[in-house]
Amino acid sequence: MAPVGSDWRHVKQGIILTDDQPSEPESLDARIAAAKAAQARSGASAETRSENAGWAIGIEFVGAVLVSGFIGWLIDRYAGWHSSPWGMIILLVLGFAAGTRRAMQTSAQFDADVGDDKK
């Protein structure tokens, strides 16, 4: 292909490259960085943030109950107090209370960030 005016075209691997988009790796890196920055500025949608908040609250709650129940089971099994199943029951109730408290705190934190949903 011959040069036409100021537009010099090259055919490389079936892609037509023009002078306004150089083929050097540095320019590709710069364009990728610019695209990532534009995507980061736009942020996630409000629906996605709400869904993530719901999952975070649920996982924290279930985790608190499971961990406390496991610790109660370990106490019943290895403490030698012959308290089975009371250690597990008591720690499950405490884990439920701790999970509920943590869920309320996390929910309040997400509710305080309402201004971010307007993006």
C-alpha positions in Angstrom: 0.0 0.0 0.0 1.4 3.4 -0.9 1.2 6.5 1.3 -1.9 8.6 0.8 -1.5 12.2 1.9 -0.4 12.3 5.6 -2.1 9.0 6.4 0.4 6.2 6.1 -1.1 2.8 6.7 0.6 -0.4 7.5 -0.9 -3.9 7.3 0.4 -6.1 10.1 -1.2 -9.4 11.0 -4.4 -8.4 9.2 -4.8 -5.2 11.3 -4.5 -1.8 9.7 -2.5 0.6 11.8 -2.5 4.3 11.2 -0.1 7.0 12.3 -2.6 8.3 15.0 -2.3 4.9 16.8 1.3 3.9 17.0 2.1 0.2 17.5 4.7 0.6 20.2 4.1 -1.3 23.4 4.4 1.9 25.4 1.4 3.4 23.6 -0.6 0.3 24.2 0.2 0.4 27.9 -0.8 4.1 28.0 -4.1 3.3 26.4 -4.8 0.4 28.7 -4.0 2.6 31.7 -6.3 5.3 30.4 -9.1 2.8 29.9 -8.6 1.4 33.5 -8.6 4.9 34.9 -11.8 5.8 33.1 -13.5 2.6 34.4 -12.3 3.3 38.0 -13.7 6.8 37.8 -17.1 5.5 36.7 -17.2 3.1 39.7 -19.5 0.2 40.2 -23.3 0.6 39.9 -25.4 1.2 43.0 -27.0 -2.2 42.5 -23.7 -4.0 42.5 -22.6 -2.1 45.7 -25.9 -3.0 47.4 -25.5 -6.7 46.5 -21.9 -6.7 47.7 -23.0 -5.1 51.0 -25.7 -7.8 51.5 -23.2 -10.6 50.9 -20.7 -9.0 53.3 -23.3 -8.7 56.1 -24.5 -12.3 55.6 -21.0 -13.8 55.5 -20.0 -11.9 58.6 -23.0 -13.1 60.5 -22.7 -16.8 59.5 -19.0 -16.7 60.2 -19.5 -15.3 63.7 -22.0 -18.1 64.5 -19.9 -20.9 63.0 -16.7 -19.8 64.7 -18.3 -19.4 68.1 -20.0 -22.8 67.7 -16.8 -24.4 66.8 -15.0 -22.9 69.8 -17.8 -24.1 72.1 -17.5 -27.6 70.7 -13.7 -27.5 71.3 -14.3 -26.4 74.9 -16.9 -29.2 75.4 -14.6 -31.8 73.9 -11.2 -30.9 75.3 -11.7 -28.8 78.5 -12.5 -31.9 80.6 -15.3 -30.2 82.4 -17.9 -32.7 81.2 -20.1 -29.7 80.2 -21.3 -31.1 76.9 -23.4 -29.6 75.2 -23.6 -26.4 77.3 -20.3 -24.8 76.1 -21.4 -25.1 72.5 -24.9 -23.9 73.2 -23.7 -20.8 75.2 -21.1 -19.9 72.6 -23.6 -20.3 69.8 -26.0 -17.9 71.5 -23.0 -15.5 72.1 -22.0 -15.9 68.4 -25.5 -15.2 67.3 -25.5 -12.0 69.4 -22.1 -11.0 68.1 -23.1 -11.7 64.5 -26.3 -9.7 64.9 -24.4 -6.8 66.4 -21.7 -6.9 63.7 -24.4 -7.1 61.0 -26.1 -4.0 62.4 -22.8 -2.1 62.5 -21.9 -3.0 58.9 -25.4 -2.2 57.7 -25.2 1.2 59.4 -21.8 1.8 57.8 -23.2 1.0 54.3 -26.3 3.2 55.0 -24.0 6.1 55.9 -22.4 5.8 52.4 -25.7 6.7 50.6 -24.1 9.7 48.9 -21.8 7.3 46.9 -24.8 5.7 45.2 -25.6 8.8 43.2 -22.5 8.3 40.8 
